[in-house]
């Protein structure tokens, strides 16, 4: 199984970091705003960074590490891979069902 650590952003730059075993489904859940949550409240709908792990403990460890970082370090991580903050979920296949 593959686990992803991911970072999502709002248009105003609010960030959310999470871990999932199904990145496409999880991003679709954030975008749908079906549940009252931090991401729904702050309109966090753009996937701006992700990385894959083969072990859930490694993924959780990385998520924990990123959450402790200051904002400027998180921004540098994102911009190193995605300089224009493009929504990476646009590359997903269109047939995601929730």
C-alpha positions as CSV (number, residue, x, y, z in Angstrom):
1,X,0.0,0.0,0.0
2,X,1.1,3.5,-0.7
3,X,0.7,6.4,1.8
4,X,0.9,10.0,0.9
5,X,1.8,13.1,3.0
6,X,0.2,16.0,1.3
7,X,-0.2,19.8,1.6
8,X,-3.2,21.6,0.5
9,X,-3.6,25.4,0.3
10,X,-6.3,28.0,0.1
11,X,-6.3,30.9,-2.4
12,X,-5.2,33.1,0.5
13,X,-2.3,30.8,1.4
14,X,-3.7,28.9,4.4
15,X,-2.0,25.5,4.6
16,X,-3.2,22.0,5.6
17,X,-1.0,19.0,6.0
18,X,-2.3,15.4,6.1
19,X,-1.7,11.7,5.5
20,X,-3.8,9.3,3.5
21,X,-3.7,5.9,1.8
22,X,-5.8,7.2,-1.1
23,X,-4.7,10.7,-2.2
24,X,-7.2,11.2,-5.0
25,X,-10.2,10.3,-2.8
26,X,-8.9,12.4,0.1
27,X,-8.3,15.5,-2.1
28,X,-11.8,15.0,-3.6
29,X,-13.2,15.0,0.0
30,X,-11.5,18.3,0.8
31,X,-12.7,19.9,-2.4
32,X,-16.3,18.7,-1.9
33,X,-16.5,20.5,1.6
34,X,-19.0,17.9,2.6
35,X,-18.0,18.0,6.3
36,X,-17.6,21.0,8.5
37,X,-13.8,21.1,9.0
38,X,-10.8,23.2,9.0
39,X,-10.3,22.8,5.3
40,X,-13.9,23.6,4.5
41,X,-13.9,26.7,6.8
42,X,-10.8,28.1,5.2
43,X,-11.6,27.1,1.6
44,X,-8.5,24.9,1.4
45,X,-9.0,23.1,-1.9
46,X,-5.7,23.1,-3.8
47,X,-3.2,20.2,-3.6
48,X,0.2,21.9,-3.8
49,X,2.6,19.2,-2.6
50,X,2.7,15.4,-1.9
51,X,5.1,12.6,-1.4
52,X,4.7,8.9,-1.3
53,X,5.8,6.3,1.3
54,X,5.6,2.5,1.4
55,X,5.2,2.5,5.2
56,X,2.5,4.3,7.2
57,X,4.8,5.0,10.1
58,X,7.2,6.8,7.8
59,X,4.4,8.9,6.3
60,X,3.1,9.8,9.8
61,X,6.6,10.7,10.9
62,X,7.1,13.0,8.0
63,X,3.7,14.6,8.5
64,X,4.6,15.3,12.1
65,X,7.9,16.7,11.0
66,X,6.3,19.1,8.5
67,X,3.6,20.2,11.0
68,X,6.4,21.4,13.4
69,X,8.1,23.5,10.7
70,X,7.6,27.2,10.5
71,X,5.5,28.5,7.6
72,X,8.5,29.8,5.6
73,X,10.1,26.3,5.5
74,X,6.8,24.8,4.4
75,X,6.5,27.4,1.6
76,X,10.1,26.6,0.5
77,X,9.3,22.9,0.4
78,X,6.2,23.6,-1.8
79,X,8.0,26.1,-4.1
80,X,11.0,23.7,-4.6
81,X,8.6,21.3,-6.3
82,X,5.7,23.5,-7.4
83,X,7.0,27.1,-7.9
84,X,3.6,28.4,-9.2
85,X,1.5,26.6,-6.6
86,X,-0.4,24.8,-9.3
87,X,-3.3,22.5,-8.2
88,X,-1.6,19.1,-8.7
89,X,-4.9,17.3,-8.4
90,X,-5.7,18.6,-11.9
91,X,-3.5,15.7,-13.1
92,X,-5.8,13.1,-11.4
93,X,-8.1,10.9,-13.5
94,X,-11.6,12.5,-13.7
95,X,-13.5,9.5,-12.4
96,X,-13.2,9.7,-8.6
97,X,-16.2,8.7,-6.7
98,X,-16.7,9.5,-3.0
